[in-house]
Structures are given as C-alpha cells and as structure tokens.
Amino acid sequence: MKEFKYSNTNKRYHTLDYYYKQKYGTKIMKISLNGNFSCPNLDGTVGYGGCIYCSKTGSGEFAGKKEDSIQEQFIKVKEKMNKKWKDGKYIAYFQARTNTYAPTNRLKELYEEALKQENVVGINIATRPDSITEDCLDYLEELNERTDVTIELGLQTIKEETSKLINRCHTLECFENMVKKLRKRKIPVVVHIINGLPYETKEDMLNTIKYLNNLDIQGVKIHMLSIIKDTKLQKIYEKEPFHILTKEEYIDIVINQLEYLRPEIVIHRITGDPDKEELIEPKWLIKKFCVLNDIDKEMVKRNTYQGAKL
C-alpha cells in the first residue's frame, strides 16, 4: 500500500503524536492532573461503587497528587516528562474520575490555573456523558475560543447488558445526546472504549466501533480491560473467572476495529498502561511497547490500515 495519509512513520493508523505534530509543529506532552473529583455513580447520584474496573485513584494512576495544588501537580509531572523529552509544549489533562462533576465556578478555578502554566496549549477533560451541565457547556464553549479544549467521554461499550454489569449507570442515548451537544458548540470529542469486558464477543467490540464511526467524533481511546487489585472486578473474577483476551486476540480485535474507523479519527490510545504493581491480569499489558510493535507488524503482514473496510 501507499504510505498511510495520516502518518509520518511506519504507522498505519492516525496516531496522536502525528496529529499533535501537524497541529503544533512540536512535541506535545500531556500533564495528568487530579482535581479531586468524585463520580455520580460513586456518591449515589446515579449509583454506588463506581465502575467495577475503576481503581482507587479513579484511573488517575499517573496523575498528580490530589493533595497538591494544580500548579504543584503540573510542575512535578512536568519535571518527570522533561527527563524523557527536553523540548515541547503541554496539554493539561484532567484525568482522575469525572472531571466536570463540580459547580462550574469550581471547574473554572481548576481549569484556569492549569492553563496559566507555561507553554500550555490546551486542555483535555475526561468525564461522563451524564455529568456536563448546560452551564458547564457554556463555559467550555467560551474556553474553546481561547484555547484548545477536548472532552474525553467514557462509553466503554454499546452493549446494554455489559454496561449494566460494569455499573456505568448511563444510557447510550445519554452518551449520544452529549456528543451532539458538544459538537454543536464545536468542542472536539474523544471516546473511551474497553476491549475484553466480561462475556463480550469480538462481534460486540466491533459493533461498538462501527457505532462510533457513524458519530461526529474526533478521537478514540482503545483500552484493554485491566483487572486491578482491590476493585469489584477483581472479586468477580476470583469468584467466577471469565475469559481474558490473549495478546494475540487483542491485537486481532484492535486491527479489525481500526479498519472500521474513518482515517481522520485520531487514535489517542491503542492499549492500556496499568500500574504493574496493581495489575492482576492480563500480565502481557505490562509490556506496552511490545503490544504496540506487534500491532504495527501485524498490520503490515495483513497489508491493512485504518479505514480499510469502509
């Protein structure tokens, strides 16, 4: 095949690194921050206990410490990043739990403090589709005129039975409506999905991607299900073990998913990045770069690319 349009390396899918370099002309580093948020399915607003796979940090293992101010967190995480990459600019990434789940005035304090830091070119906000108020949407729209705002919405799956099992506590209709509201205000949307959720088939996982491909979204994050210590998922797995995708199965599914995605959709993540000290299964996830390299090799072997089946 000819070189994939959205790549300047050997990748056959639209990588985030390529997108950022085209947009900003330099290396972009995400600074993961913890705004000490909760979730509506933790505090009883829509449910209790949170999603069954969610860790104690609310998926914020690599974020700053919630006890520190946003500025302190930013500086500490930035120093770690700069040991690996000397030059570049930054995206402030509010990662842990539901990062719009607070009064808008409080959100403004946190977001604006992050955006004041040196060389910050934008902000990514991870949240749920049921947790963005109209007041918050108004603010995000205004903020998006001053900087680059991206909203990351958790969906995980379109299969209703799985969504109930993992305790998402929102409907697919709610998700789709929020995508429309955000896009009406020209705010980019990135969607999180998880492969390997209990009892899901390959067809289920492909159906989730095919659904997303028909929506006005700008990016996707593909995760592999991680069974983490001290989660409800760990208890479920220990009581009644379900099939965990092998690395080979995961790679096959991801490549098929990429084939059903429009090439212009940016792939923000293509595998998980769990804390190895907390990870129970699958152990192969620890070797992240092996997974990435194997995806690349298999795509070359199959002579395929993102969007090949559209």
VEXDREN-2710 file (C-alpha; in Angstrom, 1 decimal):
% VEXDREN-2710
k/r/px/py/pz
1/MET/0.0/0.0/0.0
2/LYS/1.0/3.6/-0.3
3/GLU/2.0/5.4/2.9
4/PHE/-0.9/5.9/5.2
5/LYS/-2.1/9.5/4.8
6/TYR/-2.1/10.4/8.5
7/SER/1.4/9.2/9.3
8/ASN/5.0/10.2/9.0
9/THR/6.3/6.9/10.4
10/ASN/5.5/3.3/9.7
11/LYS/2.2/3.5/11.5
12/ARG/-0.9/2.5/9.6
13/TYR/-3.3/4.4/11.9
14/HIS/-3.8/8.0/12.8
15/THR/-1.6/8.5/15.9
16/LEU/-2.0/11.2/18.4
17/ASP/1.7/12.1/18.1
18/TYR/1.2/12.7/14.3
19/TYR/-1.9/14.8/15.0
20/TYR/-0.1/17.0/17.5
21/LYS/3.0/17.5/15.4
22/GLN/0.9/18.5/12.4
23/LYS/-1.2/20.9/14.6
24/TYR/1.5/22.4/16.8
25/GLY/4.8/21.7/15.0
26/THR/6.4/20.3/18.1
27/LYS/6.3/17.5/20.7
28/ILE/3.2/17.7/22.9
29/MET/3.2/16.2/26.4
30/LYS/0.1/15.5/28.4
31/ILE/0.4/16.6/32.0
32/SER/-2.1/14.4/34.0
33/LEU/-3.8/16.3/36.8
34/ASN/-6.1/15.3/39.7
35/GLY/-8.8/17.8/40.6
36/ASN/-10.0/15.7/43.5
37/PHE/-13.4/15.0/41.8
38/SER/-15.9/12.3/42.6
39/CYS/-18.3/10.5/40.3
40/PRO/-22.1/10.4/40.2
41/ASN/-22.1/6.6/40.3
42/LEU/-19.9/6.7/43.4
43/ASP/-21.8/9.1/45.6
44/GLY/-25.3/7.8/45.0
45/THR/-26.5/10.4/42.4
46/VAL/-27.0/7.7/39.8
47/GLY/-25.4/4.7/41.6
48/TYR/-22.9/3.4/44.1
49/GLY/-19.5/1.8/44.0
50/GLY/-18.3/3.2/40.7
51/CYS/-17.5/1.2/37.6
52/ILE/-16.4/-2.3/38.6
53/TYR/-12.9/-1.9/37.0
54/CYS/-12.1/1.5/38.4
55/SER/-9.1/1.7/40.7
56/LYS/-8.8/3.6/44.0
57/THR/-7.4/6.6/42.1
58/GLY/-10.3/6.6/39.6
59/SER/-8.0/5.8/36.6
60/GLY/-5.6/8.5/37.7
61/GLU/-2.5/6.4/38.5
62/PHE/-0.2/8.7/36.6
63/ALA/-1.8/12.0/37.6
64/GLY/-0.6/14.4/40.3
65/LYS/-1.4/14.0/43.9
66/LYS/-4.9/15.4/44.8
67/GLU/-3.4/17.0/48.0
68/ASP/-1.2/19.3/45.8
69/SER/-2.5/22.4/44.1
70/ILE/-2.9/22.2/40.3
71/GLN/0.2/24.3/39.9
72/GLU/2.3/22.0/42.1
73/GLN/1.0/18.9/40.4
74/PHE/1.8/20.4/37.0
75/ILE/5.4/21.3/37.9
76/LYS/6.0/17.8/39.4
77/VAL/4.6/15.9/36.5
78/LYS/6.3/18.2/34.0
79/GLU/9.7/17.6/35.6
80/LYS/9.2/13.8/35.1
81/MET/8.2/14.4/31.5
82/ASN/11.2/16.6/30.8
83/LYS/13.6/13.8/31.8
84/LYS/12.3/12.0/28.7
85/TRP/11.6/14.9/26.3
86/LYS/13.5/18.1/26.7
87/ASP/11.5/20.4/24.4
88/GLY/7.9/20.7/23.6
89/LYS/4.6/22.1/24.8
90/TYR/1.9/20.8/27.1
91/ILE/-1.7/19.7/27.3
92/ALA/-3.3/19.9/30.8
93/TYR/-5.1/16.6/31.2
94/PHE/-7.7/16.3/33.9
95/GLN/-7.8/12.6/34.2
96/ALA/-8.9/11.1/37.5
97/ARG/-12.6/10.3/38.0
98/THR/-15.3/12.7/36.5
99/ASN/-13.7/16.0/35.8
100/THR/-16.8/18.1/35.1
101/TYR/-18.6/16.8/38.2
102/ALA/-18.5/20.1/40.3
103/PRO/-20.1/23.5/40.2
104/THR/-18.9/25.5/37.2
105/ASN/-17.2/28.1/39.4
106/ARG/-15.0/25.4/40.8
107/LEU/-14.2/24.0/37.4
108/LYS/-13.2/27.5/36.2
109/GLU/-10.7/27.8/39.2
110/LEU/-9.1/24.4/38.4
111/TYR/-9.0/24.7/34.6
112/GLU/-7.8/28.3/34.5
113/GLU/-5.0/27.5/37.0
114/ALA/-3.8/24.8/34.7
115/LEU/-4.0/27.0/31.6
116/LYS/-1.9/29.6/33.3
117/GLN/1.1/27.3/33.3
118/GLU/4.0/28.0/30.9
119/ASN/3.7/26.5/27.4
120/VAL/0.2/25.0/27.9
121/VAL/-1.6/24.9/24.5
122/GLY/-4.8/23.2/25.5
123/ILE/-6.8/21.2/28.0
124/ASN/-8.2/17.6/27.9
125/ILE/-11.1/16.8/30.3
126/ALA/-12.1/13.2/31.0
127/THR/-15.7/12.9/32.1
128/ARG/-19.0/11.1/31.8
129/PRO/-21.8/12.0/29.4
130/ASP/-24.3/12.5/32.2
131/SER/-22.1/15.0/34.1
132/ILE/-21.8/18.1/31.9
133/THR/-24.4/20.8/32.8
134/GLU/-25.7/23.4/30.4
135/ASP/-23.8/26.0/32.5
136/CYS/-20.6/24.0/32.1
137/LEU/-21.2/23.6/28.3
138/ASP/-21.5/27.4/28.0
139/TYR/-18.2/27.8/29.8
140/LEU/-16.5/25.1/27.8
141/GLU/-17.6/26.8/24.6
142/GLU/-16.2/30.1/25.7
143/LEU/-13.0/28.4/26.8
144/ASN/-12.6/26.6/23.5
145/GLU/-12.4/30.1/21.8
146/ARG/-9.4/30.9/24.0
147/THR/-7.5/27.5/23.9
148/ASP/-7.9/24.0/22.5
149/VAL/-10.5/22.1/24.6
150/THR/-11.0/18.4/24.1
151/ILE/-13.7/16.5/26.0
152/GLU/-13.0/12.8/26.6
153/LEU/-16.2/10.8/27.2
154/GLY/-16.3/7.4/28.7
155/LEU/-18.6/5.0/26.9
156/GLN/-16.7/1.6/27.1
157/THR/-19.3/-0.4/25.2
158/ILE/-22.7/0.0/23.4
159/LYS/-23.9/-3.4/24.7
160/GLU/-26.6/-2.7/27.3
161/GLU/-26.0/-5.9/29.3
162/THR/-22.3/-5.2/29.6
163/SER/-22.9/-1.5/30.6
164/LYS/-25.2/-2.7/33.4
165/LEU/-22.7/-5.3/34.5
166/ILE/-19.8/-2.8/34.8
167/ASN/-22.1/-0.3/36.5
168/ARG/-21.8/2.6/34.0
169/CYS/-25.3/4.0/35.1
170/HIS/-25.9/6.0/32.0
171/THR/-27.7/5.1/28.7
172/LEU/-26.4/5.1/25.2
173/GLU/-29.0/7.7/24.4
174/CYS/-27.4/10.0/27.1
175/PHE/-24.0/9.5/25.6
176/GLU/-25.2/10.2/22.0
177/ASN/-27.0/13.4/23.1
178/MET/-23.9/14.7/24.9
179/VAL/-21.8/14.1/21.8
180/LYS/-24.3/16.2/19.8
181/LYS/-24.4/18.9/22.4
182/LEU/-20.6/19.2/22.4
183/ARG/-20.2/19.1/18.6
184/LYS/-22.9/21.7/18.2
185/ARG/-20.6/24.0/20.2
186/LYS/-17.6/22.8/18.1
187/ILE/-15.9/21.1/21.0
188/PRO/-13.8/18.1/19.9
189/VAL/-14.9/14.7/21.4
190/VAL/-12.7/11.7/22.2
191/VAL/-14.4/8.5/23.2
192/HIS/-13.0/5.8/25.6
193/ILE/-13.8/2.1/24.9
194/ILE/-12.6/-1.0/26.6
195/ASN/-11.9/-4.3/24.9
196/GLY/-12.2/-7.6/26.8
197/LEU/-15.1/-6.6/29.0
198/PRO/-16.6/-9.7/30.7
199/TYR/-18.5/-12.0/28.4
200/GLU/-18.2/-9.7/25.3
201/THR/-17.5/-11.3/21.9
202/LYS/-15.3/-9.9/19.2
203/GLU/-18.5/-9.0/17.3
204/ASP/-19.7/-6.9/20.4
205/MET/-16.4/-5.0/20.4
206/LEU/-16.6/-4.4/16.6
207/ASN/-20.2/-3.2/17.0
208/THR/-19.1/-0.5/19.4
209/ILE/-16.5/0.8/16.9
210/LYS/-18.9/0.7/14.0
211/TYR/-21.4/2.7/16.1
212/LEU/-18.8/5.3/16.9
213/ASN/-17.6/5.6/13.4
214/ASN/-21.1/6.9/12.5
215/LEU/-20.9/9.7/15.1
216/ASP/-19.3/13.1/14.8
217/ILE/-16.3/12.3/17.0
218/GLN/-12.7/13.3/16.6
219/GLY/-10.8/10.7/18.5
220/VAL/-10.9/7.3/20.2
221/LYS/-9.0/5.7/23.1
222/ILE/-8.9/1.9/23.0
223/HIS/-8.1/0.2/26.3
224/MET/-7.7/-3.4/27.2
225/LEU/-9.6/-4.4/30.3
226/SER/-7.3/-4.4/33.3
227/ILE/-8.1/-6.3/36.5
228/ILE/-6.7/-4.2/39.2
229/LYS/-6.2/-5.0/42.9
230/ASP/-9.0/-4.0/45.3
231/THR/-11.7/-3.5/42.7
232/LYS/-15.1/-5.1/42.4
233/LEU/-13.9/-6.6/39.1
234/GLN/-11.2/-8.5/41.0
235/LYS/-13.8/-10.0/43.3
236/ILE/-16.0/-11.0/40.3
237/TYR/-13.0/-12.6/38.5
238/GLU/-11.8/-14.5/41.5
239/LYS/-15.3/-15.9/42.2
240/GLU/-16.1/-16.7/38.6
241/PRO/-13.2/-16.3/36.2
242/PHE/-14.2/-15.1/32.7
243/HIS/-12.1/-15.2/29.6
244/ILE/-9.2/-12.6/29.5
245/LEU/-8.2/-11.7/25.9
246/THR/-4.7/-13.0/25.0
247/LYS/-2.3/-10.5/23.5
248/GLU/-2.9/-12.1/20.0
249/GLU/-6.7/-11.9/20.4
250/TYR/-6.4/-8.2/21.5
251/ILE/-4.2/-7.3/18.5
252/ASP/-6.6/-9.0/16.1
253/ILE/-9.6/-7.2/17.5
254/VAL/-7.8/-3.8/17.6
255/ILE/-6.7/-4.1/14.0
256/ASN/-10.3/-5.0/12.9
257/GLN/-11.6/-2.0/14.9
258/LEU/-9.1/0.3/13.2
259/GLU/-10.3/-1.0/9.8
260/TYR/-13.8/0.2/10.6
261/LEU/-12.8/3.7/11.7
262/ARG/-12.6/6.7/9.4
263/PRO/-8.9/7.6/8.8
264/GLU/-9.3/11.1/10.1
265/ILE/-10.3/9.9/13.6
266/VAL/-7.3/10.3/15.8
267/ILE/-6.3/7.2/17.9
268/HIS/-5.4/8.7/21.2
269/ARG/-4.6/5.4/22.8
270/ILE/-4.4/1.8/21.4
271/THR/-3.5/-0.2/24.6
272/GLY/-3.7/0.1/28.3
273/ASP/-1.0/1.4/30.6
274/PRO/-1.7/0.0/34.0
275/ASP/0.4/0.3/37.2
276/LYS/2.3/-3.1/37.2
277/GLU/2.2/-3.2/41.0
278/GLU/-1.6/-3.1/41.0
279/LEU/-2.2/-5.3/37.9
280/ILE/-3.6/-8.8/38.4
281/GLU/-4.5/-9.6/34.7
282/PRO/-3.5/-9.6/31.9
283/LYS/0.2/-9.6/32.6
284/TRP/1.0/-9.1/28.9
285/LEU/-0.3/-5.5/29.3
286/ILE/2.9/-4.6/31.2
287/LYS/4.9/-4.7/28.0
288/LYS/3.2/-1.8/26.3
289/PHE/5.7/-1.3/23.6
290/CYS/5.7/-5.0/22.6
291/VAL/1.9/-4.7/22.1
292/LEU/2.3/-1.5/20.0
293/ASN/5.1/-3.1/17.9
294/ASP/3.1/-6.3/17.4
295/ILE/0.1/-4.3/16.2
296/ASP/2.3/-2.5/13.7
297/LYS/3.9/-5.7/12.4
298/GLU/0.5/-7.5/12.1
299/MET/-1.0/-4.6/10.1
300/VAL/2.0/-4.7/7.7
301/LYS/1.6/-8.5/7.5
302/ARG/-2.1/-8.1/6.6
303/ASN/-1.4/-5.1/4.4
304/THR/-4.2/-3.2/6.1
305/TYR/-4.7/0.3/7.6
306/GLN/-7.2/2.4/9.4
307/GLY/-10.4/2.7/7.4
308/ALA/-9.6/-0.3/5.1
309/LYS/-13.1/-1.8/5.5
310/LEU/-15.1/1.4/4.9
END
